[in-house]
Amino acid sequence: MLLSVVEQQSGVKDSAELRRQAGAWLRARRCELGLSQRELAKRVNMDYYTFVSQIEAGRGRVPADRLQDWAEALEMNSREFAIKLMQYYDPFTYALVFGKFE
């Protein structure tokens, strides 16, 4: 079924808001650990800490192939980390697999 333009635009806004929420969650976790953006970037082997800033602002997302690195850097279980981000980055799949958004 094709989505109307209005539904597509609404989805884009919802996606942007969910990315901002994910970024806020990531920022809170980083701050709990007392890490700067620069320190987190080093832990995930990134050259630029500004990428961390973009993700925390909701203008990007943690790349799927780097979830393990980020989980380790944020001292979290990788499965729990991936599931938490799925709530924000792919809420439809999350709902199909796990039920409602928590």
C-alpha positions, 0 to 999 in steps of 0.5 A: 500500500502506498502512503500519501504525501501527508503520511510520508511527511508525517513519518519523516517528522516522526523519524526526525523526532525519534532520532532526536530522542535517540540522541538524547538517550545516547548523550545521557548515557555518555554523560553518565559515564563522564565521557566527552564527545571526543572521548567517545569518538576515540572509543568507537575509533572515529576520527571526528568527534563532531559525528558524535555531536551530530548523532546526539543532535538527531541529525544522524544515527549510529551505523548498524555495522558499528553498534557493537563498537558503540555498545562497548564504548558506552559499557552496555550489553550489545544486544540491549543497546541494539534493541534500544536503538531499534526502538528509535531508528526502526520502530515498526520492526521493533513493534513487530518483534517486541510489541509496543514501544517502551 
